[in-house]
Amino acid sequence: MRQRFTARQHIRRSAEFAVVRANGRRVDCGAFILQLLVRADVEEGSPPHRRLGVIASKRVGPAVVRNRAKRLLREIFRLNQESLPKNCDVVLVARASMDRYGFDELQKKYLNACQRAAKVRRTHS
């Protein structure tokens, strides 16, 4: 079943970005950086959800390039949500080199980063 990327899944506030960036696990993928933070403050009985925030600074390129990078990263997240732990926040930081890669290669990099972040999480828990 294809899952939607709902409004509830957006990280919007700068304070939420700061928490993930300060406390999350960071995996460098070359084309982007994945930062993952598993949330423990989830209310009991509420359905699990994964949240995403995307950052594309002006170093990535002009607005057209930044917006395309953000769209690609959101779509990759949407298609592969199940590869992440339940109740986690993810921040993806696009890099200027992102436009050198196709969608399939970016998706492979993302899945590899999710596995690496989960592996680190298990060994340190």
C-alpha positions in Angstrom: 0.0 0.0 0.0 1.4 3.4 -1.0 1.5 5.8 2.0 0.9 9.5 1.7 3.2 12.1 3.1 0.7 13.9 5.4 0.9 17.3 7.0 1.4 15.6 10.4 4.7 14.2 9.1 6.3 17.6 8.4 8.9 19.0 10.7 8.2 22.7 10.4 9.6 24.6 13.5 13.2 25.5 13.7 13.3 24.2 17.3 12.3 20.8 16.1 15.0 20.9 13.4 17.5 22.0 16.1 16.6 19.0 18.4 17.1 16.5 15.6 20.4 18.1 14.4 21.8 18.3 18.0 20.7 14.9 19.3 20.2 12.7 16.2 22.5 10.3 14.6 24.2 11.6 11.4 24.9 9.6 8.3 26.8 11.3 5.4 25.6 10.0 2.0 27.6 12.2 -0.2 24.6 13.8 -2.0 22.8 14.5 1.3 23.1 14.1 5.0 20.6 12.0 6.9 20.0 12.9 10.6 17.8 10.5 12.6 16.3 10.9 16.1 14.1 8.2 17.6 11.4 9.9 19.7 10.7 8.4 23.2 8.1 11.1 24.2 5.2 9.5 22.2 1.9 9.3 23.9 0.6 5.8 24.5 -2.2 4.8 22.2 -1.3 7.3 19.5 -0.4 5.7 16.1 3.3 5.7 15.3 4.5 8.2 12.7 7.7 9.3 11.1 8.4 12.9 10.5 10.6 14.6 7.9 12.3 17.9 7.5 14.3 18.9 4.5 17.0 21.6 4.3 18.4 22.9 1.0 20.5 26.0 1.5 21.5 28.5 -1.2 24.7 26.5 -1.6 22.7 23.8 -3.3 21.8 26.2 -6.2 19.2 28.6 -7.4 15.6 28.2 -6.2 14.6 25.8 -9.0 17.4 23.4 -8.1 16.7 23.6 -4.3 13.0 23.0 -4.8 13.7 19.9 -7.0 16.2 18.6 -4.4 13.5 18.9 -1.7 10.8 17.3 -3.8 13.1 14.3 -4.6 14.1 13.8 -0.9 10.4 14.0 0.2 9.4 11.5 -2.4 12.2 9.1 -1.4 11.1 9.4 2.2 7.5 8.8 1.3 8.2 5.7 -0.7 10.5 4.2 1.9 9.0 5.2 5.2 8.8 1.6 6.4 12.6 1.4 6.4 12.8 3.8 9.4 12.1 3.0 13.1 8.6 3.9 14.3 8.2 7.3 15.9 11.3 9.0 14.6 12.3 12.4 13.2 14.5 12.6 10.1 16.2 15.7 8.8 17.7 15.5 5.3 20.2 18.1 4.3 20.7 18.4 0.5 24.1 19.1 -0.9 25.2 20.8 -4.2 26.4 17.4 -5.5 22.8 16.0 -5.4 22.0 17.0 -9.0 24.7 14.6 -10.2 22.6 11.6 -9.2 19.5 10.1 -10.6 16.4 9.2 -8.5 17.3 5.5 -8.2 20.8 6.2 -7.0 19.6 8.7 -4.5 17.0 6.1 -3.2 19.8 3.5 -2.8 21.9 6.0 -0.8 18.9 6.8 1.4 18.1 3.1 2.1 21.8 2.5 2.9 21.8 5.5 5.2 18.7 4.2 7.0 20.3 0.8 7.5 23.5 2.4 8.8 21.5 4.6 11.2 19.4 1.7 12.5 22.6 -0.5 12.9 24.2 2.3 15.0 21.0 2.6 17.0 20.9 -1.1 17.9 24.5 -1.4 19.0 24.3 1.7 21.3 20.9 0.9 22.8 
